[in-house]
Amino acid sequence: MQPRRTNKCEGRWCTAADADGGTALHLAASAGLADVCLALLAHRDFRAVNDKNASGQTALHYAARSGMGDVCNALLAWRSF
């Protein structure tokens, strides 16, 4: 059986974090997925825009370190950042 695929961020999954405190936004930012970052940020249940991982880094840190200028601009332009 194939897992159900969705492009929606559902409830608590929007803000779920891994063992090191990394969120979906951290992952999307480090991969340069500006469209995914914007979709997460726009979701009504998403509250993790400034969440830090265990190393004290936000998604913006990840994007900057990875050279993802489009993601940095998207994060910085977001109203709640």
N, C-alpha and C positions, 0 to 999 in steps of 0.2 A: 504494500500500500504506500502510495506517495504522500508525503506531508502536504498539508494544505498550505498553499502559497497565497499571500495577501500583500497588498501594498499599503495596508492600513496599519497604523500604530494603535494597538488596542490596550486601553487602560494602563495597568501597571507595567506592561511591557515597554511602554514609552520611557519609563524611568528606571528600568531594571539595570543593575550594574553587575559586573563580573567580580571575581574575588579580589581584584586589585582596584576596584572602584571605577573602572572604565565603563562608560555608558555607550549606547548606540550612537550618540552624537560624537563621542571620542573616536569610535571606529570609523564612522562615515567621514569625519574630518581628516583623519590620518590617511584615508584612502582617496581623498580629493573628490568626494561625492557631494558637491555643493547642492545638487537637487535633493538628495536624501536629507542633508542637514536642514534645508529649508522646509521640507515636509515634516520633519520632526519638530522643528521650532514652531510651525504653524498649527500643530495639533493641540487641541484644547486641553488634553491631559498631560502635555509635556511641561515639566518644570525644572529640567536639569541643565538649563543653558550654561550656568556657571559652576556646575558640579566639578569637583576636583577628584582625581584618582588618589591612590595611596601615596603617590609621589608629589602630590600637590599641583598637578597639571590639569588644566581645563582643555576642552576641545580646541580652543584657539591655540593653545600651546602646541597641541598635536599638529594642527594644520600648518602653523608657522614652521615648526621643526621639519615638516615633510615638504616644505616649499609649495604649499597649496594656496596660492594667492587668491584664487576665486573663492575658496572656502573662508579664508580670513576675512575677505571683504563682506561676504554674506553674513558671517557671524557678527562682525563689527557693526553692520548696518541694521541688525535685528533690534527691534524696539526694547526688548527686555534684557539686552546684553549689558 
